[in-house]
């Protein structure tokens, strides 16, 4: 074990209660591979200045139990974030928040009518002991209170419960809430399907109905930021349309060409953009070669930018329900990350979404949006 390794472990251990085990031993080189995990039963103080990042060639895999375990290992050294859970008044959203707490990801602040919440907990056999409950009259008031807590810094993230997405987001983007940044708010699905060799992002499939060029630029910037947070240093962005050539009769192709030129001029940074690309060209190198497309993005996209919400929502849900894709959902562009899940989402999806939100919250602790 080198002196620098000892220093790194010392830095990670500051303010943490760690469990350190030897994962592998190389007798030839005399090196040890250590597995360090934060004890979720022990409180953590402020995180160290730097958390070791994933290797650039090793992006996060959010799919399957194995992928979720790896994601949890990555965030294990981070202290939990305080999360405003907005109107968790059904079994799935309340149990997901308590499960994320048990795993050491979040410290939930439950924002809901207290009587309804306690009745649900009793019915489901869930314990609310020691949890902070913000008693509000209804879901609309819960959304407004969640936004207030986030704006004041009392919570580092928000988590959608059993209320409609537009009800929560209306409170977040309200000018009076104080949560808006210079960027437009947008949603990202992080997906992994057995048919594709890497996790990828589909955006925006939940917030922006029919984004214009400048709004799409912000959607791309948000997705690039998320990709970098989960370990893709220079993500490849495929701007989707029905065809791969620019056609003045198809606005999506014009937007794609303009976005690529914006990237060339430094107006969009951090990623490699190409488009328009049809879906097959974006995810299949064979399809791209067949059509004579020479592109560093085609066939290996990390981000799929869709033309509008309807196409994106259908694409994402087809991948989930027919393509066996695992998913996590997160909203970026506000001052705090927002865990945006559906009542139909699996336990793995909800936990993965919280873990990704924790990575974002840690980034915002160091570099506020």
Number of C-alpha atoms within 10 A of each C-alpha: 9 8 8 9 10 11 11 15 15 11 16 22 19 14 14 22 19 20 12 12 12 10 10 11 12 9 8 6 7 8 12 14 12 14 13 20 20 22 17 19 10 12 13 19 13 11 20 16 10 12 16 9 12 16 11 12 9 13 19 24 22 32 26 16 10 11 17 20 15 16 20 21 16 21 20 20 24 23 24 26 22 21 30 33 29 30 30 26 24 17 17 18 24 24 19 20 26 19 16 21 20 13 16 24 28 24 22 25 22 27 28 28 20 16 12 16 22 17 13 17 18 11 10 13 10 15 12 15 6 6 12 13 18 19 18 18 14 14 22 19 20 28 27 22 21 31 29 20 18 25 20 12 13 14 21 27 28 28 28 25 32 19 20 12 15 11 16 26 19 15 21 27 18 13 10 12 19 16 19 19 15 10 18 19 22 24 25 29 27 31 25 26 19 12 11 14 11 18 24 29 26 22 28 31 25 21 19 19 14 14 17 14 16 14 16 25 24 19 25 27 22 21 31 25 20 24 26 18 20 23 17 23 19 16 24 25 27 32 30 28 24 14 17 22 16 18 12 9 8 13 14 24 25 18 23 29 17 17 24 22 15 15 17 13 10 10 12 19 16 16 22 20 29 24 29 27 27 20 21 17 27 28 23 16 19 14 17 21 14 10 11 9 15 10 17 15 24 27 21 21 24 28 30 25 27 26 25 21 19 15 15 22 19 12 15 22 15 13 18 16 10 9 14 16 22 26 29 27 26 23 25 25 24 22 23 28 24 29 28 23 23 18 14 8 15 16 15 20 24 25 24 28 24 32 29 27 31 25 19 23 22 23 15 15 14 11 9 11 15
